[in-house]
Amino acid sequence: MNPRVVLIEAAYLLASILFILGLRSLTIPDRARRGMQLAAVGMLVAIVGTLVKQEILSYGWIVGGLALGTAIGYPLGVYVPMTAMPQRIAISHMFGAVAATLVGIAEYGHLQATTGVPRGVMGAIGFEVLFGSLTITGSFMAFGKLQEILPSRPMTFRGQNYVSILMFATAAGLFGWLLFDPSNVAAFYSMVGLGLVFGVSLVLPIGGADMPVVISLLNSYAGLAASATGFAINNNVLIIAGALDGASGFILSIIMSRAMNRSFTNVLFGAFGAAPEASARTASGLTVRSITPEDAAIQLGFARLVIVVPGYGMAVAQAQHQVRELAALVEKNGGNVLYAIHPVAGRMPGHMNVLLAEADIAYDKLKEMDEINDEFKNADVALVIGANDVVNPAARTDKGSPIYGMPILNVDQAKQVIVMKRSMNPGFAGIENELFYAQNTAMLFGDAKASLSKLVHEMKNA
Amino acid sequence: MASLEIIQLYVFILAGFVGFFVITRVPSLLHTPLMSATNALSAISLVGSLVIAGAGYSTLATVLGFVAVTSATINVVGGFIITDRMLKMFKRADRKAGGERK
């Protein structure tokens, strides 16, 4: 082995080690930042190592791509607000998949024009472009839905599942053919095309509330595409980083699907159950009790334990900072404030935690569902801000409800429940929520941010 | 199957195991940074894109490589910056008192 190759491989090995240590650091919040900075150094080492490779003859296009990518990536890193994180991540899955797919196509074309494509390499390139192409369009659809360019309601037509399965089977068939005869260029490009169409048909039927699962799944696919790239070009650091990404997305999709009461196979094959067409029970004849900010402020003023339940509505209203102000006032009166975070609150895994941390709320106050569910019965006030389905008792009681069996936060066990909501419109899943009609529930209607500001104002005056 | 592919498969499966055991221990608190971090890491496919863009296989391959380098670089730069931006915000209650703002 010539010294240059040894040096490059050493750089890749170092990068792989730093990547794993970086991910490990994420198990301890206080060390996470340092660990990820080391992982970034690992990335730099791997890139510099690659630039000295013998195969690279000219640097013009490379420098151009690096410069353009930095020019686009830097603002995407620095200026995108935390509320837009789900769509930001979705679009970055697309970029990752674009890179993997194009490398696959270029590699195929090159081998085809020179030595012919060996079967082993064809297998790797096949996986690469298949996962890559469906992730490109799938992520773009997810981005569109989250950015609300596309309607976030599920878009379906009759027999959609059969069409999807047929497309997937055809793509798999073409892949099989290519393994048999890698020189079939038409089959290769048809497979890429089908992958692109399949990505669209995979995500369009999925509603906005299911996005946490979709994003996790696409995360996993993007990782697998990167890993397959590593197989194709015989590069271990790519195989390792891709496998880590794939494992991470896989684990997150399992966690998310459990939290949403969907079976694991359901998620794996992307066949997300039919959209909840009609809700089982309607609330006709029931009345809700509304509460003024003054009364709510008095309740909060005397509360010993307040549990805040944030949902996507809080993120939309950008009300995190008002939540912090209110919590500070409760704490000044001697009360304790905790935050109950449902795994699928928001539009991606862990989104609520990021938003609350951004508002300068200490992370040890942010509690996972299992950790806090037994505390609700001790809570004087549970303050639900823009959350709906994750606090719906129908998940426990109503067998006909589409969300029956989904683990929920036991908000209804609190002594008092104050629900902040814009109106009585049902939530994302379009299901009526009995919690709003319960004896111990009071509704505080209006924009979450405005309501919280009023509450803060009232508490200061009290 | 050639021995090279066997070794690749070993690497893939073992890395998958390492990933599984490390990542199951990441608290849900940090799941968003985890996702942006793994996204930045898998942008290591930049390494493959660089070779395609610079090896001069053909004009088409070079252009594809250029687009791939651009896409991967977006994820490397943007991914690590945004992960750091998020992780910077997570603070404990006891460390915050008297600590610097922002």
Interface residues (C-beta under 8 A of the other chain):
Chain A: Y12 A15 S16 F19 I20 G22 L23 R24 L26 T27 P29 D30 A32 R33 M36 Q37 A39 A40 M43 A46 I47 T50 L51 K53 E55 I56 L57 S58 Y59 W61 I62 G64 G65 L66 L68 G69 T70 I72 G73 Y74 L76 G77 V78 V80 M82 M85 R88 I89 S92 H93 F95 G96 V98 A99 A100 L102 V103 I105 A106 E107 G109 H110 A113 G120 I215 S216 N219 A222 G223 A225 A226 S227 T229 G230 F231 I233 N234 N235 N236 V237 L238 I239 I240 A241 G242 A243 L244 D245 G246 A247 S248 G249 I251 L252 I255 I341 P343 M348 P349 G350 H351 N353 V354 A357 E358 D360 A362 Y363 D364 K365 L366 E368
Chain B: M1 A2 L4 E5 Q8 V11 F12 I13 A15 G16 V18 G19 F20 V22 I23 T24 R25 V26 P27 S28 L29 L30 H31 T32 P33 L34 M35 S36 A37 T38 N39 A40 L41 S42 A43 I44 S45 L46 V47 G48 S49 L50 V51 I52 A53 G54 A55 G56 Y57 S58 L60 A61 T62 V63 L64 G65 F66 V67 A68 V69 T70 S71 A72 T73 I74 N75 V76 V77 G78 G79 F80 I81 I82 T83 D84 R85 M86 L87 K88 M89 F90 K91 R92 A93 R95 K96
